């Protein structure tokens, strides 16, 4: 019985640590295109780090679909302390 209790505690602990990557945060995403000068656009994204990677890939695909060379596109992101309601561009 004691071993079963310990095994259950380990499994539950592992589940709690695995879910840490599923936490939503606000990210500031900067897209820079180095073509005839440098042009940057900043957007904000609310979601998990995995969703952020997919969002960045989608931004890059959108730019390449417009005919921009993939080597001239740089996308960077950083986590901000904004709440979900505040996670939008400042006007």
Residue pairs with C-beta under 8 A, 6 or more apart in sequence:
21 48
21 49
21 50
22 48
22 50
23 48
24 46
24 47
24 48
24 84
25 46
25 47
25 48
25 49
25 79
25 80
26 44
26 45
26 46
26 79
26 80
26 81
26 82
26 83
26 84
26 86
26 87
27 44
27 45
27 46
27 47
27 52
27 77
27 78
27 79
27 80
28 42
28 43
28 44
28 77
28 78
28 79
28 80
29 42
29 43
29 44
29 45
29 52
29 55
29 56
29 59
29 75
29 76
29 77
30 40
30 41
30 42
30 75
30 76
30 77
31 40
31 41
31 42
31 43
31 59
31 63
31 73
31 74
31 75
32 38
32 39
32 40
32 73
32 74
32 75
32 76
33 39
33 40
33 63
33 68
33 72
33 73
33 74
34 72
34 74
35 68
35 69
35 72
42 89
43 89
44 80
44 82
44 87
44 88
44 89
45 51
45 52
45 55
45 77
45 87
46 84
46 87
47 55
52 77
56 75
56 77
59 75
60 70
60 73
60 75
63 73
64 70
64 73
80 87
